[in-house]
């Protein structure tokens, strides 16, 4: 399970490659991880632009240009990579967020304890589920 320093390293790496990128489509290969993936697909993220990445606790928050965020938690075994969309999918890669440069944010989690969700930002600037954590 990624601890806080690892989560920070992940977010910093994501920030370098995602800022300014546009989402082309979201693809899921399982019905759920820790939570249902249906809302992620129905969120209509195509055309949204990533404005930045940040961390709250052990969550990665990918902020979008429409006041929403993609929130990721890596659970016990989750891994996220930004790689060419055309590479063959690994067995436990459950979510692809395809980008305008031909790459995809690829979320892999063999145990499925992780989460990838979309949330609106609250008045304090954080997604609702993360407001009370440090």
GUZA-717502 format. One record per atom (N, C-alpha, C): z, x, y; atom name; chain; residue in three letters. Coordinates in nm, 2 decimals, decimal comma. Layout:
GUZA-717502
     up   east  north atome chaine residu
      Z      X      Y    CA      A    Ala
...
***
This chain:
GUZA-717502
     up   east  north atome chaine residu
   0,00   0,09  -0,12     N      A    Unk
   0,00   0,00   0,00    CA      A    Unk
   0,00   0,09   0,12     C      A    Unk
  -0,09   0,07   0,21     N      A    Unk
  -0,10   0,15   0,33    CA      A    Unk
   0,03   0,13   0,42     C      A    Unk
   0,09   0,24   0,45     N      A    Unk
   0,21   0,23   0,54    CA      A    Unk
   0,16   0,24   0,68     C      A    Unk
   0,25   0,23   0,78     N      A    Unk
   0,21   0,22   0,92    CA      A    Unk
   0,12   0,33   0,96     C      A    Unk
   0,15   0,46   0,93     N      A    Unk
   0,06   0,57   0,98    CA      A    Unk
  -0,08   0,56   0,92     C      A    Unk
  -0,09   0,51   0,79     N      A    Unk
  -0,22   0,50   0,73    CA      A    Unk
  -0,30   0,38   0,80     C      A    Unk
  -0,23   0,27   0,83     N      A    Unk
  -0,29   0,16   0,90    CA      A    Unk
  -0,34   0,20   1,03     C      A    Unk
  -0,26   0,28   1,10     N      A    Unk
  -0,31   0,33   1,24    CA      A    Unk
  -0,43   0,42   1,22     C      A    Unk
  -0,44   0,51   1,12     N      A    Unk
  -0,56   0,59   1,10    CA      A    Unk
  -0,68   0,50   1,07     C      A    Unk
  -0,66   0,40   0,99     N      A    Unk
  -0,77   0,31   0,96    CA      A    Unk
  -0,82   0,24   1,08     C      A    Unk
  -0,73   0,19   1,16     N      A    Unk
  -0,77   0,12   1,29    CA      A    Unk
  -0,85   0,22   1,38     C      A    Unk
  -0,80   0,34   1,40     N      A    Unk
  -0,86   0,43   1,48    CA      A    Unk
  -1,00   0,47   1,43     C      A    Unk
  -1,02   0,48   1,30     N      A    Unk
  -1,15   0,51   1,25    CA      A    Unk
  -1,24   0,39   1,27     C      A    Unk
  -1,19   0,27   1,25     N      A    Unk
  -1,27   0,15   1,27    CA      A    Unk
  -1,31   0,13   1,42     C      A    Unk
  -1,22   0,16   1,51     N      A    Unk
  -1,25   0,15   1,65    CA      A    Unk
  -1,37   0,24   1,69     C      A    Unk
  -1,38   0,36   1,63     N      A    Unk
  -1,48   0,45   1,67    CA      A    Unk
  -1,62   0,40   1,63     C      A    Unk
  -1,63   0,33   1,52     N      A    Unk
  -1,76   0,29   1,47    CA      A    Unk
  -1,79   0,14   1,50     C      A    Unk
  -1,69   0,06   1,53     N      A    Unk
  -1,72  -0,09   1,54    CA      A    Unk
  -1,74  -0,13   1,69     C      A    Unk
  -1,68  -0,06   1,78     N      A    Unk
  -1,68  -0,11   1,92    CA      A    Unk
  -1,83  -0,12   1,97     C      A    Unk
  -1,86  -0,24   2,02     N      A    Unk
  -2,00  -0,26   2,07    CA      A    Unk
  -2,10  -0,31   1,97     C      A    Unk
  -2,06  -0,31   1,84     N      A    Unk
  -2,15  -0,35   1,73    CA      A    Unk
  -2,15  -0,51   1,73     C      A    Unk
  -2,26  -0,56   1,69     N      A    Unk
  -2,28  -0,71   1,68    CA      A    Unk
  -2,27  -0,74   1,53     C      A    Unk
  -2,21  -0,85   1,50     N      A    Unk
  -2,20  -0,90   1,36    CA      A    Unk
  -2,33  -0,98   1,33     C      A    Unk
  -2,39  -0,95   1,22     N      A    Unk
  -2,51  -1,02   1,18    CA      A    Unk
  -2,48  -1,13   1,08     C      A    Unk
  -2,39  -1,11   0,98     N      A    Unk
  -2,35  -1,21   0,89    CA      A    Unk
  -2,23  -1,17   0,82     C      A    Unk
  -2,16  -1,26   0,76     N      A    Unk
  -2,04  -1,24   0,68    CA      A    Unk
  -2,07  -1,29   0,54     C      A    Unk
  -2,04  -1,20   0,44     N      A    Unk
  -2,07  -1,24   0,30    CA      A    Unk
  -1,94  -1,22   0,22     C      A    Unk
  -1,91  -1,32   0,14     N      A    Unk
  -1,79  -1,30   0,05    CA      A    Unk
  -1,84  -1,31  -0,10     C      A    Unk
  -1,76  -1,25  -0,18     N      A    Unk
  -1,80  -1,24  -0,32    CA      A    Unk
  -1,69  -1,29  -0,41     C      A    Unk
  -1,59  -1,36  -0,35     N      A    Unk
  -1,48  -1,42  -0,43    CA      A    Unk
  -1,43  -1,54  -0,34     C      A    Unk
  -1,37  -1,64  -0,40     N      A    Unk
  -1,33  -1,75  -0,33    CA      A    Unk
  -1,20  -1,72  -0,24     C      A    Unk
  -1,12  -1,63  -0,28     N      A    Unk
  -1,00  -1,60  -0,21    CA      A    Unk
  -0,95  -1,46  -0,24     C      A    Unk
  -0,87  -1,41  -0,15     N      A    Unk
  -0,79  -1,29  -0,17    CA      A    Unk
  -0,64  -1,35  -0,17     C      A    Unk
  -0,56  -1,30  -0,08     N      A    Unk
  -0,43  -1,36  -0,07    CA      A    Unk
  -0,44  -1,50  -0,01     C      A    Unk
  -0,54  -1,52   0,07     N      A    Unk
  -0,57  -1,65   0,13    CA      A    Unk
  -0,72  -1,68   0,10     C      A    Unk
  -0,75  -1,81   0,12     N      A    Unk
  -0,89  -1,86   0,10    CA      A    Unk
  -0,98  -1,79   0,20     C      A    Unk
  -1,10  -1,75   0,14     N      A    Unk
  -1,20  -1,68   0,23    CA      A    Unk
  -1,30  -1,78   0,29     C      A    Unk
  -1,29  -1,91   0,25     N      A    Unk
  -1,38  -2,01   0,31    CA      A    Unk
  -1,38  -2,01   0,46     C      A    Unk
  -1,26  -2,02   0,52     N      A    Unk
  -1,26  -2,02   0,67    CA      A    Unk
  -1,33  -1,90   0,73     C      A    Unk
  -1,32  -1,78   0,67     N      A    Unk
  -1,39  -1,67   0,72    CA      A    Unk
  -1,54  -1,69   0,73     C      A    Unk
  -1,60  -1,75   0,62     N      A    Unk
  -1,74  -1,77   0,62    CA      A    Unk
  -1,78  -1,88   0,72     C      A    Unk
  -1,69  -1,99   0,73     N      A    Unk
  -1,72  -2,10   0,82    CA      A    Unk
  -1,70  -2,07   0,96     C      A    Unk
  -1,64  -1,95   0,99     N      A    Unk
  -1,60  -1,92   1,13    CA      A    Unk
  -1,73  -1,89   1,22     C      A    Unk
  -1,84  -1,87   1,16     N      A    Unk
  -1,97  -1,85   1,23    CA      A    Unk
  -1,96  -1,73   1,32     C      A    Unk
  -1,93  -1,61   1,26     N      A    Unk
  -1,92  -1,49   1,33    CA      A    Unk
  -2,05  -1,42   1,37     C      A    Unk
  -2,16  -1,47   1,31     N      A    Unk
  -2,29  -1,41   1,34    CA      A    Unk
  -2,32  -1,42   1,49     C      A    Unk
  -2,36  -1,30   1,54     N      A    Unk
  -2,39  -1,29   1,69    CA      A    Unk
  -2,27  -1,25   1,77     C      A    Unk
  -2,15  -1,25   1,72     N      A    Unk
  -2,03  -1,20   1,79    CA      A    Unk
  -2,04  -1,05   1,80     C      A    Unk
  -1,98  -1,00   1,91     N      A    Unk
  -1,98  -0,85   1,93    CA      A    Unk
  -1,83  -0,81   1,92     C      A    Unk
  -1,81  -0,69   1,86     N      A    Unk
  -1,68  -0,63   1,85    CA      A    Unk
  -1,65  -0,57   1,98     C      A    Unk
  -1,53  -0,60   2,04     N      A    Unk
  -1,50  -0,54   2,17    CA      A    Unk
  -1,39  -0,43   2,15     C      A    Unk
  -1,32  -0,43   2,03     N      A    Unk
  -1,22  -0,33   2,01    CA      A    Unk
  -1,15  -0,35   1,88     C      A    Unk
  -1,07  -0,25   1,84     N      A    Unk
  -0,99  -0,26   1,72    CA      A    Unk
  -0,85  -0,21   1,76     C      A    Unk
  -0,75  -0,28   1,70     N      A    Unk
  -0,61  -0,24   1,73    CA      A    Unk
  -0,52  -0,27   1,61     C      A    Unk
  -0,40  -0,24   1,61     N      A    Unk
  -0,31  -0,26   1,50    CA      A    Unk
  -0,18  -0,33   1,55     C      A    Unk
  -0,14  -0,42   1,46     N      A    Unk
  -0,01  -0,48   1,48    CA      A    Unk
   0,07  -0,48   1,35     C      A    Unk
   0,17  -0,40   1,34     N      A    Unk
   0,24  -0,37   1,21    CA      A    Unk
   0,14  -0,30   1,12     C      A    Unk
   0,12  -0,36   1,00     N      A    Unk
   0,02  -0,30   0,91    CA      A    Unk
  -0,10  -0,38   0,90     C      A    Unk
  -0,13  -0,46   1,01     N      A    Unk
  -0,25  -0,54   1,02    CA      A    Unk
  -0,35  -0,47   1,11     C      A    Unk
  -0,48  -0,47   1,07     N      A    Unk
  -0,59  -0,43   1,15    CA      A    Unk
  -0,64  -0,55   1,22     C      A    Unk
  -0,66  -0,54   1,35     N      A    Unk
  -0,71  -0,65   1,43    CA      A    Unk
  -0,84  -0,61   1,49     C      A    Unk
  -0,95  -0,68   1,46     N      A    Unk
  -1,08  -0,65   1,52    CA      A    Unk
  -1,11  -0,76   1,62     C      A    Unk
  -1,11  -0,73   1,74     N      A    Unk
  -1,12  -0,83   1,85    CA      A    Unk
  -1,27  -0,85   1,88     C      A    Unk
  -1,30  -0,98   1,89     N      A    Unk
  -1,44  -1,02   1,92    CA      A    Unk
  -1,46  -1,07   2,06     C      A    Unk
  -1,58  -1,09   2,10     N      A    Unk
  -1,61  -1,12   2,24    CA      A    Unk
  -1,59  -1,27   2,27     C      A    Unk
  -1,54  -1,35   2,18     N      A    Unk
  -1,52  -1,49   2,20    CA      A    Unk
  -1,38  -1,54   2,19     C      A    Unk
  -1,28  -1,44   2,20     N      A    Unk
  -1,14  -1,48   2,20    CA      A    Unk
  -1,09  -1,50   2,06     C      A    Unk
  -1,16  -1,45   1,96     N      A    Unk
  -1,10  -1,45   1,83    CA      A    Unk
  -1,09  -1,31   1,78     C      A    Unk
  -1,02  -1,30   1,67     N      A    Unk
  -1,01  -1,17   1,60    CA      A    Unk
  -1,02  -1,18   1,45     C      A    Unk
  -1,08  -1,08   1,39     N      A    Unk
  -1,08  -1,07   1,24    CA      A    Unk
  -0,95  -0,99   1,21     C      A    Unk
  -0,86  -1,05   1,13     N      A    Unk
  -0,74  -0,98   1,10    CA      A    Unk
  -0,74  -0,94   0,95     C      A    Unk
  -0,71  -0,81   0,93     N      A    Unk
  -0,71  -0,76   0,79    CA      A    Unk
  -0,58  -0,71   0,75     C      A    Unk
  -0,53  -0,74   0,63     N      A    Unk
  -0,42  -0,67   0,58    CA      A    Unk
  -0,46  -0,62   0,44     C      A    Unk
  -0,42  -0,50   0,41     N      A    Unk
  -0,47  -0,43   0,29    CA      A    Unk
  -0,39  -0,45   0,17     C      A    Unk
  -0,28  -0,53   0,18     N      A    Unk
  -0,20  -0,56   0,06    CA      A    Unk
  -0,16  -0,43  -0,01     C      A    Unk
  -0,16  -0,43  -0,14     N      A    Unk
  -0,11  -0,31  -0,21    CA      A    Unk
  -0,23  -0,21  -0,24     C      A    Unk
  -0,35  -0,26  -0,25     N      A    Unk
  -0,46  -0,17  -0,30    CA      A    Unk
  -0,58  -0,19  -0,21     C      A    Unk
  -0,58  -0,25  -0,10     N      A    Unk
  -0,70  -0,28  -0,02    CA      A    Unk
  -0,75  -0,15   0,05     C      A    Unk
  -0,88  -0,15   0,06     N      A    Unk
  -0,95  -0,04   0,12    CA      A    Unk
  -1,06  -0,10   0,21     C      A    Unk
  -1,09  -0,04   0,32     N      A    Unk
  -1,20  -0,09   0,41    CA      A    Unk
  -1,29   0,04   0,44     C      A    Unk
  -1,42   0,02   0,42     N      A    Unk
  -1,51   0,12   0,45    CA      A    Unk
  -1,62   0,06   0,54     C      A    Unk
  -1,69   0,14   0,62     N      A    Unk
  -1,81   0,10   0,69    CA      A    Unk
  -1,92   0,19   0,64     C      A    Unk
  -2,00   0,12   0,56     N      A    Unk
  -2,11   0,19   0,49    CA      A    Unk
  -2,24   0,11   0,50     C      A    Unk
  -2,35   0,17   0,46     N      A    Unk
  -2,48   0,11   0,45    CA      A    Unk
  -2,47  -0,02   0,37     C      A    Unk
  -2,52  -0,13   0,43     N      A    Unk
  -2,52  -0,26   0,36    CA      A    Unk
  -2,60  -0,25   0,23     C      A    Unk
  -2,70  -0,16   0,22     N      A    Unk
  -2,79  -0,16   0,11    CA      A    Unk
  -2,73  -0,09  -0,01     C      A    Unk
  -2,62  -0,02   0,00     N      A    Unk
  -2,55   0,04  -0,11    CA      A    Unk
  -2,51  -0,06  -0,21     C      A    Unk
  -2,51  -0,03  -0,34     N      A    Unk
  -2,47  -0,13  -0,44    CA      A    Unk
  -2,32  -0,17  -0,41     C      A    Unk
  -2,29  -0,29  -0,44     N      A    Unk
  -2,15  -0,34  -0,42    CA      A    Unk
  -2,06  -0,30  -0,53     C      A    Unk
  -1,95  -0,25  -0,50     N      A    Unk
  -1,85  -0,21  -0,60    CA      A    Unk
  -1,79  -0,34  -0,65     C      A    Unk
  -1,74  -0,33  -0,77     N      A    Unk
  -1,68  -0,45  -0,84    CA      A    Unk
  -1,58  -0,53  -0,77     C      A    Unk
  -1,49  -0,46  -0,70     N      A    Unk
  -1,38  -0,52  -0,63    CA      A    Unk
  -1,40  -0,53  -0,48     C      A    Unk
  -1,52  -0,52  -0,43     N      A    Unk
  -1,55  -0,54  -0,29    CA      A    Unk
  -1,57  -0,69  -0,27     C      A    Unk
  -1,49  -0,75  -0,19     N      A    Unk
  -1,49  -0,90  -0,18    CA      A    Unk
  -1,54  -0,95  -0,05     C      A    Unk
  -1,55  -0,87   0,05     N      A    Unk
  -1,60  -0,92   0,18    CA      A    Unk
  -1,69  -0,81   0,24     C      A    Unk
  -1,80  -0,85   0,29     N      A    Unk
  -1,89  -0,77   0,37    CA      A    Unk
  -1,91  -0,83   0,50     C      A    Unk
  -1,88  -0,76   0,61     N      A    Unk
  -1,92  -0,81   0,75    CA      A    Unk
  -2,03  -0,72   0,79     C      A    Unk
  -2,15  -0,77   0,78     N      A    Unk
  -2,28  -0,70   0,81    CA      A    Unk
  -2,29  -0,68   0,97     C      A    Unk
  -2,33  -0,56   1,00     N      A    Unk
  -2,34  -0,52   1,14    CA      A    Unk
  -2,49  -0,50   1,18     C      A    Unk
  -2,51  -0,49   1,31     N      A    Unk
  -2,65  -0,48   1,36    CA      A    Unk
  -2,71  -0,35   1,34     C      A    Unk
  -2,64  -0,25   1,29     N      A    Unk
  -2,70  -0,12   1,27    CA      A    Unk
  -2,73  -0,09   1,12     C      A    Unk
  -2,72  -0,20   1,04     N      A    Unk
  -2,75  -0,18   0,90    CA      A    Unk
  -2,63  -0,14   0,81     C      A    Unk
  -2,52  -0,13   0,87     N      A    Unk
  -2,40  -0,10   0,80    CA      A    Unk
  -2,32  -0,23   0,78     C      A    Unk
  -2,21  -0,22   0,70     N      A    Unk
  -2,12  -0,33   0,68    CA      A    Unk
  -1,98  -0,28   0,67     C      A    Unk
  -1,89  -0,36   0,72     N      A    Unk
  -1,75  -0,34   0,70    CA      A    Unk
  -1,73  -0,40   0,56     C      A    Unk
  -1,69  -0,32   0,46     N      A    Unk
  -1,68  -0,35   0,32    CA      A    Unk
  -1,53  -0,35   0,28     C      A    Unk
  -1,47  -0,47   0,25     N      A    Unk
  -1,33  -0,48   0,21    CA      A    Unk
  -1,32  -0,49   0,06     C      A    Unk
  -1,25  -0,39   0,01     N      A    Unk
  -1,23  -0,38  -0,14    CA      A    Unk
  -1,08  -0,39  -0,17     C      A    Unk
  -1,05  -0,48  -0,27     N      A    Unk
  -0,91  -0,50  -0,31    CA      A    Unk
  -0,90  -0,54  -0,45     C      A    Unk
  -0,88  -0,45  -0,55     N      A    Unk
  -0,87  -0,48  -0,69    CA      A    Unk
  -0,76  -0,59  -0,72     C      A    Unk
  -0,65  -0,58  -0,66     N      A    Unk
  -0,54  -0,67  -0,69    CA      A    Unk
  -0,55  -0,80  -0,61     C      A    Unk
  -0,63  -0,81  -0,51     N      A    Unk
  -0,64  -0,93  -0,42    CA      A    Unk
  -0,52  -0,97  -0,35     C      A    Unk
  -0,43  -0,87  -0,31     N      A    Unk
  -0,31  -0,90  -0,23    CA      A    Unk
  -0,34  -0,89  -0,08     C      A    Unk
  -0,46  -0,84  -0,05     N      A    Unk
  -0,50  -0,82   0,09    CA      A    Unk
  -0,55  -0,95   0,15     C      A    Unk
  -0,59  -0,95   0,28     N      A    Unk
  -0,63  -1,07   0,35    CA      A    Unk
  -0,74  -1,03   0,45     C      A    Unk
  -0,84  -1,11   0,47     N      A    Unk
  -0,93  -1,10   0,58    CA      A    Unk
  -0,95  -1,24   0,64     C      A    Unk
  -0,90  -1,26   0,76     N      A    Unk
  -0,89  -1,39   0,82    CA      A    Unk
  -0,94  -1,39   0,96     C      A    Unk
  -0,98  -1,50   1,02     N      A    Unk
  -1,02  -1,51   1,16    CA      A    Unk
  -0,92  -1,60   1,23     C      A    Unk
  -0,87  -1,55   1,35     N      A    Unk
  -0,77  -1,63   1,43    CA      A    Unk
  -0,80  -1,62   1,57     C      A    Unk
  -0,77  -1,72   1,65     N      A    Unk
  -0,78  -1,72   1,79    CA      A    Unk
  -0,67  -1,64   1,85     C      A    Unk
  -0,69  -1,58   1,96     N      A    Unk
  -0,58  -1,51   2,03    CA      A    Unk
  -0,49  -1,61   2,10     C      A    Unk
  -0,36  -1,58   2,09     N      A    Unk
  -0,27  -1,66   2,17    CA      A    Unk
  -0,25  -1,62   2,31     C      A    Unk
  -0,17  -1,68   2,39     N      A    Unk
  -0,15  -1,65   2,53    CA      A    Unk
  -0,09  -1,51   2,55     C      A    Unk
  -0,03  -1,45   2,45     N      A    Unk
   0,02  -1,31   2,46    CA      A    Unk
  -0,08  -1,21   2,42     C      A    Unk
  -0,20  -1,25   2,38     N      A    Unk
  -0,31  -1,16   2,35    CA      A    Unk
  -0,32  -1,12   2,20     C      A    Unk
  -0,23  -1,18   2,12     N      A    Unk
  -0,23  -1,14   1,97    CA      A    Unk
  -0,27  -1,27   1,89     C      A    Unk
  -0,33  -1,25   1,78     N      A    Unk
  -0,36  -1,37   1,69    CA      A    Unk
  -0,22  -1,43   1,65     C      A    Unk
  -0,23  -1,56   1,64     N      A    Unk
  -0,11  -1,64   1,62    CA      A    Unk
  -0,02  -1,59   1,51     C      A    Unk
  -0,07  -1,56   1,39     N      A    Unk
   0,02  -1,52   1,28    CA      A    Unk
   0,09  -1,38   1,30     C      A    Unk
   0,04  -1,31   1,40     N      A    Unk
   0,10  -1,17   1,43    CA      A    Unk
   0,19  -1,17   1,55     C      A    Unk
   0,21  -1,28   1,61     N      A    Unk
   0,29  -1,28   1,74    CA      A    Unk
   0,44  -1,24   1,72     C      A    Unk
   0,50  -1,26   1,60     N      A    Unk
   0,64  -1,23   1,59    CA      A    Unk
   0,67  -1,10   1,52     C      A    Unk
   0,56  -1,02   1,48     N      A    Unk
   0,59  -0,89   1,42    CA      A    Unk
   0,57  -0,78   1,51     C      A    Unk
   0,63  -0,66   1,48     N      A    Unk
   0,62  -0,55   1,57    CA      A    Unk
   0,52  -0,45   1,54     C      A    Unk
***
